[in-house]
Amino acid sequence: MHEKRRSVKMRVEEKMQKLSTKEAAAYLGYSPFTLRNWRMGRKEWRIGLRGPKFHSRHGRIFYFMEDLETWEKLCGTERNNLELD
């Protein structure tokens, strides 16, 4: 029983893991500059879709792993198709 709770807690902690812009960019396979452009609204990944959700606290930008995974699921198939072209 305790192992099951610990496992669930670990999964929740992984999802809530904070990543810097550099770490998030490496995870997604883009440059930190691209993520910055998406945040500032200078660039869209495709029409109507910018980069993943980001958070800012005390002037520091970070991403939650869960938000990166959600963004990947949202655009994953289109991204794979573009890479094949």
N, C-alpha and C positions, 0 to 999 in steps of 0.2 A: 504494500500500500504506500509506504513512504517513498519507494523508488518511483512509483507512478507520479506522485506529486512533485518529486524532484525533477523528473523528466519534463513535466509540463512547465514547471517554473523555469527550467533551462531554455526551453523553446521560447517562452515569453521574453526572457532576458535577451536571447539572440535577436528577436524581432525588434526589440527596443534599443538595440545597440546603436550608438551614435557613431557616425563616420564623418570624417572631415571631407572637404571637397576633393582633395587629392585621393583619399581612400575610395570615395564614391565613384570618382572618375575611373580609377583602376578597376573597380568591381564591374562597372558597366562597359568598359572598353572605349571610353572617350577621354579626351584631354580635360584637365581642370578648367582650361579656358572655355571650352564648349559648354560645360555646366554653368560657368559664370555668365556666358551669353544667354543661355536659356533663362537663368534667374532674372536677368536684367531686361528680358523681353526683346533682346536684339535678334534672336534667332529662334526659329521653331524647328522641331524635329521633323514634323510634317504640318501641313495646314491645320491649325486648331489644336495642335499638341506640342506643348513645350516639354522641357525636361521634367524629371521627377520632383515631387514635392520636397521643399527644403524648409528648414526652421532657422530662426535667428534668435539668439539670446545674448544680450550684452555685446552686440556687434559681431558675434562669432556665428558663422554659418555652419550648419551640420545637417546631415541626412540620417533618417532612421532606415535600418536595413529593410524593414517592412515596406516602407514607401518605395525603395528601390526595386524590390521584388514585384510590387504592384505595378509600377511603371513598366518593368520588363514584360510582365504578362500582357499589359495593355498594348504594347507595340512590338512584342517579340516576333510574331510571325511576319509582320511587315519588314522588320529589320533583317530577318533572315533572307527574305525574298530580295531585298535591295542588295545584300552582300553577294548574292549569286549572279546578279546582272553584270 
